[in-house]
Amino acid sequence: MAEVNEELIVKLKQLIITRLKLMDMTPEMIDTDAPLFGEGLGLDSIDALELVLGLEKEYGVIIPDAEVGKKVFQSVRTMAQFVADQQGRT
């Protein structure tokens, strides 16, 4: 399991804001460990598709199915862990 750095977390928060057009938000407003769907950030399935496309484009990582997606999109931290693991970052 690769270590997640703070820079990656901030970049992913910015990706969420940009891809989902949440222009009234800043990275600081997104809780790293809060749920992205449901009670946390309140994202929906269309948002999930946008994030999948964003991760593929920006980081070259593939989310092969919904089961993996559920684990990846639990929080910003789980997204960062997935990207770090896929890229083999330390």
C-alpha positions as CSV (number, residue, x, y, z in Angstrom):
1,M,0.0,0.0,0.0
2,A,1.6,3.3,-1.1
3,E,1.6,6.2,1.2
4,V,-0.8,9.0,0.4
5,N,0.6,12.5,0.5
6,E,-1.2,15.8,1.3
7,E,-0.5,17.2,-2.2
8,L,-2.4,14.4,-3.9
9,I,-5.3,14.9,-1.5
10,V,-5.5,18.6,-2.4
11,K,-5.2,17.8,-6.1
12,L,-8.1,15.3,-5.9
13,K,-10.3,17.8,-4.0
14,Q,-9.6,20.3,-6.8
15,L,-10.4,17.6,-9.4
16,I,-13.8,17.1,-7.6
17,I,-14.5,20.8,-7.6
18,T,-13.5,21.3,-11.3
19,R,-15.1,18.1,-12.8
20,L,-18.4,18.6,-10.8
21,K,-18.5,22.4,-11.3
22,L,-18.7,23.0,-7.6
23,M,-17.3,26.6,-8.1
24,D,-18.6,27.8,-4.8
25,M,-16.4,25.3,-2.9
26,T,-12.7,25.3,-2.1
27,P,-10.5,22.3,-1.4
28,E,-10.4,23.3,2.3
29,M,-14.2,22.9,2.4
30,I,-14.1,19.2,1.5
31,D,-13.5,16.9,4.5
32,T,-10.8,14.4,3.5
33,D,-12.5,11.6,5.4
34,A,-16.2,12.5,4.9
35,P,-18.4,10.3,2.6
36,L,-18.6,11.5,-0.9
37,F,-22.0,10.1,-1.5
38,G,-25.1,10.3,0.7
39,E,-24.7,12.4,3.8
40,G,-21.2,13.7,3.2
41,L,-20.6,15.7,0.0
42,G,-23.9,14.4,-1.4
43,L,-22.7,13.2,-4.8
44,D,-24.8,11.0,-7.1
45,S,-24.2,8.4,-9.8
46,I,-23.7,11.1,-12.5
47,D,-21.1,12.7,-10.3
48,A,-19.4,9.3,-10.0
49,L,-19.1,8.9,-13.7
50,E,-17.5,12.4,-14.0
51,L,-15.0,11.4,-11.3
52,V,-14.2,8.1,-13.0
53,L,-13.5,10.0,-16.2
54,G,-11.5,12.6,-14.3
55,L,-9.3,10.0,-12.6
56,E,-8.7,8.2,-15.9
57,K,-7.7,11.4,-17.7
58,E,-5.6,13.0,-15.0
59,Y,-4.0,10.0,-13.4
60,G,-4.3,7.2,-15.9
61,V,-6.0,4.9,-13.4
62,I,-8.9,2.7,-14.4
63,I,-11.9,1.8,-12.2
64,P,-13.0,-1.4,-13.8
65,D,-16.5,-1.8,-12.2
66,A,-19.0,-0.5,-9.7
67,E,-17.7,-2.7,-6.9
68,V,-14.3,-1.1,-7.1
69,G,-15.9,2.3,-7.6
70,K,-17.8,1.9,-4.3
71,K,-14.5,1.3,-2.4
72,V,-12.6,4.1,-4.3
73,F,-15.2,6.8,-3.8
74,Q,-15.9,6.3,-0.1
75,S,-13.9,9.5,0.6
76,V,-11.2,11.7,-0.8
77,R,-8.7,9.7,1.2
78,T,-9.8,6.4,-0.3
79,M,-9.6,8.0,-3.8
80,A,-6.0,9.2,-3.0
81,Q,-5.1,5.7,-1.7
82,F,-6.4,4.1,-4.9
83,V,-4.5,6.6,-7.1
84,A,-1.3,6.2,-5.1
85,D,-1.5,2.4,-5.2
86,Q,-2.2,2.3,-8.9
87,Q,0.7,4.6,-9.7
88,G,3.0,2.9,-7.2
89,R,3.8,6.1,-5.5
90,T,5.6,6.1,-2.2
